[in-house]
Structure formats: structure tokens, C-alpha cells
Amino acid sequence: MTNKGKILAVDDTRVSCNILSNVLMGKGYEVPAAINGKLTLLFRTSVFSGGLTLISPM
């Protein structure tokens, strides 16, 4: 399946991040997950450039 883009999933509940990541990866997105603000900033400033960030989606 072709990669449609990147979406960073952010939620303090690991289960919610995993569910969202699995659903979106099944749709062809690259979906790293962060469980707190510190990890979110780390991803956004180094590893994860561009893309969409979903914060506390559930």
C-alpha cells in the first residue's frame, strides 16, 4: 500500500494511541505515537518533520 502521509498521534493513554495508529496505518498512513507533550515536541523538532498532529483524538 502506498504511504499517504504522516500523522503524529498524541494522547496520554497508550491504548488510545495504539488504536488510532493501527486504524490509520491500515489506511496507508505513517503514524508514530507520542504519549506526552515532551515526546511530541521531540518528534516534531527532530524525527517527524511535516505532516499532521492529532492531539488527544479520543
N, C-alpha and C positions, 0 to 999 in steps of 0.2 A: 504494500500500500504506500502511496506517495505521502511524504510529510507535508501537511497543510500549513504548518507554522508552529510557533511556540506559545504555550500558555503556562505561566507560573501559578500553581495553586497554593494559596496561603490560608491556613486555618490552624488554630491551636489544638485541634483534635486530629491526631494522626489518621484515625479511621476515615474521617471526612475527606482528608487529602487523598488517601488511597482510593476511595470510591470514585472521587472526581477524576483522579489521574487515570484510573482504569477505563472509565467511560470515554474520556477524551482520547486516550491512546487508541482505543478501539475505533475511533473515528478518524485516526490518522495524524493526530497532533503529538508533538513532543511536549511532555508535561512533567517537568520537575516539580517537587513539592517542598514547601518550607513550613515549619510548624511554629515559627515565631518571627517577630519583626527583625531581630538580628540576622537570622538566616536569610530573610527576604532581602535585606539590604546587601548582604554578601552576594547573593545570587545576582541581584540587579546591577551591582557595580563591577562584578568580575566575570562570572560564568555565563550569566543569562542576559545577553545584550539584545534588546529589541523584544518584540512580542507583547503579549497581553498578560496582565497580572490580575488574577481573581483573588480577592481578599475575603475570607470568611464567607464562602459561597453557600454554605448550608446552615 
